[in-house]
Amino acid sequence: MWCSTGQNEDRATSIRQLRSRRKRLSALWKTTLVFSRAITLRCEIFYYAALVQSDNIAAYTLAYHVGSKLESLAPGETGSKYTPVDAFVAQMNALAKQLKMDRTRFVNPHGVDYKVKPLPYSTAEDMARLTRYAMNKASFRFYVSQKERQISFDRGGRRLNYVLRNTNDLLGKMGIDGVKTGRHRAIR
């Protein structure tokens, strides 16, 4: 969900509000993020990590990055506890509403519900709506269809390589061409 929101904010709020931001937001994935003092990564690497390997930290980092680029979307006073991630999640829920995902509530960018209040929820039908929407985006299809991807980054002046492996065990079988699988400890 966060990827669609991150790359298509104009769908989540009024077109008028976001027309002026479109060029800036569409270029976000090409920017760099400082992951720690010693590591600077291109935003594209976070997309690979989140969509290929289901990395929750990458999803959160992207949500923070995109959310910080959005102008204030929610009413609030200066000093409000409304964070960039909150702005991003608000965009996720706005997109869900637009897609008529009436039985879905997102509370964070990655879906982990451990010690989260209020609890997120959704249905298979709503997730199918989201999947259909996302799979219409060529960039999304590209990311989720890869079984693995080698990434490179600099850490402390050294160039490092790492292979991200897709967590979707069904990818490439029975005509399945992508989309991250969800896992939950309560599902057996």
ABEGO torsion letter per residue (X at the ends): XAAAAAAAAAAABBAAAAAAAAAAAAAAAABBBBABAABBBBAAAAAAAAAAAGBAAAAAAAAAAAAAABBBABBBBBGBABBAAAAAAAAAAAAAAAAGBAABBBABAAGBABGBOBBBBBBAAAAAAAAAAAAABAAAAAAAABABBBBBBBBGGBBBBBBBBBABAABGBGGBAEEBBBBBAABX
